[in-house]
Amino acid sequence: MRKKILVALSLLVIIALALAGCKPKAAEPIKIGFQGPITGKWAYEGEGMVKVIQLLMDKVNEQGGLLGGRKLVLVTCDDKGEPSDASLCADKLVSEGVVAVIGSYSSTCTEPASAIYNEHNILHITPSSTATVLTTKGYKQFFRTCFLDDRQGLFAAEFFIKKGWKKAAFIHDNSTYAKGLAEWAKKYYEEKGGTTVLFDAITPGELDFTPILTRIKEAGPDVIYFTGYHPDGGLMVKQAKELGITPGIVFAAGNACNNPEFIEIAGKDAAEGVLVSTEPLPGDLPYPEAKKFIEDFKAKYGEEPASIWWLMAGDAFNVIVEAIKATNSTDTDKMAEYLHTKFKDYPGITGPILGFDEKGDRLGTIHKFYVIKDGKFVPYEE
Amino acid sequence: MDILLQQAINGLTIGAFYALIALGYTMVYGVLKLINFAHGDLFMLGAYMGLTLISMYLGAGMTSGIIWALLVIFILVMIAVAIAGVIMERVAYRPLRRAGRLAPVVSALGVSIFLENAVMIIYGPRYRMYPKGLIPEIQWNIAGAQVTLMQVLTLVISFFLMGALYYFVHYTRLGTAIRATAIDHDVARLMGINVDAIVSLVFILGPALGAAGGIMVGLYYGRINFVLGWGYGLKAFTAAILGGIGNIPGAMVGGMLLGIFETLAAGYIPQGGAWKDAISFFLLILILIVRPTGLLGERVVEKL
């Protein structure tokens, strides 16, 4: 009796396998991977990214999928924001047979994962890791839809020149990020004809910035660009007002000051009119693609997307879809070649994607200046 | 010229805070030969207690008579932190009085870590803000330099407290007892001085001054966090050594000089802002090479 059942079962398995083999190839799904912090300290970002990608993926599938009717499926892996889990995730997604991966959130996770994807030649796009080092390793199939800090520096420099501010003071706080941003801004500003009257740093966490502010006052720039973090920035703004530097000299700050605490520390009066360059909030994106997507997102999840990085993940997904469509394949080399050379002026959710440079970094900029009015950040209008 | 004047005012204000805190280090060192690393954290505790009391006062809906309320809060916080200082001495230092010099220093580091973490757990790790506009935002333009009312108050209160301490130590019986204890515990005891009480007194005076500094830092800069005491403590300790540790006028001079050094470094040397601390500590080393006992000397005997 038991033997008969075994035989019957084996037969069933063989038939099932045979049938599976006969299935038309068109129906086999295309696997797209996502790795990011779905739990842990950045869970908020990872969860949002998955929501955005899933929404866009459902749209593509409703319209009949890709490559002649093949559906897309999302394979996610939670790296918790830990570099050690990031490598495990990359191994897992590789063994799942994904054709492309979006992730991870932080640069420390993206770095080890990118080495594994490179080894297995899988298209890899990070939506939010901005460390310069990531695109300096010569990986041909690695891209990002976020911008490096030099783009923000370029944006700020162009803005200052456009406003007719010919002399600038750049102040950072000696951290890698802030110093980098200040150096980029200074470089572009000088290339465009501006004069740097002062380039110096403060000590983060300190309480008294009057010595350096007094020096700035003496140097007499048209604008101060502070690239450090908001606790120090807020205090500098307060003391600049007390020393009578603002509002005569414009105080502008980088995206690390984009925090309500900045205004709280500076005080409403002193913060009035201060400019902050940053990636826009999703709700402030002026592009029709963005407005439409935010509507769709609200309809499905009942809330607005809260972070620009979620939308960057959406753009990463869109870029993968475009690459598959245009090359009519899921071959990594073909897709990467396409993205490097032919992919131009795509209307992304986070703004036009002008293309990718030879390292895989996104061209152009989406940064905006916000101005503080009545204790709130509002988009700067001419 | 107006820039130099402005920098001098900036430097004096920074220096006044260093001096107030440095007094706590120097008095404890004078009497116990102990470097009380937890002193900076008592200063931080003062800033937080001040915030709590001011918030309570404003929370009760009272806004009139804020100046008198601040005065009362100042005194209450100075008393509270002085009590904390006395408890600290009883619990962490007195049992180790005969244990050599290393054990109390380690104990002081322990108290410092305890205080920082306790404040972090109670008040949270984020920056806390003092309410704005408690002191009227009046400012004057003196020969092109901006001076705020808060700056003037800071300097006046600091100098008043330092002056009062100097008078107390030099012209009262208790002050004489402190100086005698600093010279020799055993001989002081033979003269009928209660050494333990004098040590407690020192742990009342130092922390009370530190607490006053803490509230003023909160009122002046408006932003505090639980590691505040570390940065200020290090600078104040440096100021105490610069002036000659164990020496009260030395701590005042050292604090003011360190504040002015820093300001001049940040204000006049290219890239000086980034190198400010390096430059001031380099100057400290130079001064100590020439005068190893600090500017005014560390001979506690006559000077304290």
Chai-1 contact restraints between the chains, C-beta under 6 A:
chainA,res_idxA,chainB,res_idxB,connection_type,confidence,min_distance_angstrom,max_distance_angstrom,comment,restraint_id
A,N174,B,A274,contact,1.0,0.0,6.0,A-B,restraint_1
A,D200,B,Q271,contact,1.0,0.0,6.0,A-B,restraint_2
A,D200,B,G273,contact,1.0,0.0,6.0,A-B,restraint_3
A,D200,B,A274,contact,1.0,0.0,6.0,A-B,restraint_4
A,A201,B,G273,contact,1.0,0.0,6.0,A-B,restraint_5
A,A201,B,A274,contact,1.0,0.0,6.0,A-B,restraint_6
A,I202,B,G273,contact,1.0,0.0,6.0,A-B,restraint_7
A,L207,B,Y221,contact,1.0,0.0,6.0,A-B,restraint_8
A,D208,B,I14,contact,1.0,0.0,6.0,A-B,restraint_9
A,T210,B,N10,contact,1.0,0.0,6.0,A-B,restraint_10
A,P211,B,N10,contact,1.0,0.0,6.0,A-B,restraint_11
A,P211,B,T263,contact,1.0,0.0,6.0,A-B,restraint_12
A,P211,B,A266,contact,1.0,0.0,6.0,A-B,restraint_13
A,P211,B,G267,contact,1.0,0.0,6.0,A-B,restraint_14
A,I212,B,A266,contact,1.0,0.0,6.0,A-B,restraint_15
A,I212,B,G273,contact,1.0,0.0,6.0,A-B,restraint_16
A,T214,B,Q6,contact,1.0,0.0,6.0,A-B,restraint_17
A,T214,B,Q7,contact,1.0,0.0,6.0,A-B,restraint_18
A,R215,B,G267,contact,1.0,0.0,6.0,A-B,restraint_19
A,E218,B,I3,contact,1.0,0.0,6.0,A-B,restraint_20
A,P231,B,Y127,contact,1.0,0.0,6.0,A-B,restraint_21
A,L235,B,R223,contact,1.0,0.0,6.0,A-B,restraint_22
A,E242,B,T148,contact,1.0,0.0,6.0,A-B,restraint_23
A,L243,B,Q146,contact,1.0,0.0,6.0,A-B,restraint_24
A,G244,B,Q146,contact,1.0,0.0,6.0,A-B,restraint_25
A,E264,B,M129,contact,1.0,0.0,6.0,A-B,restraint_26
A,I265,B,R223,contact,1.0,0.0,6.0,A-B,restraint_27
A,G267,B,K132,contact,1.0,0.0,6.0,A-B,restraint_28
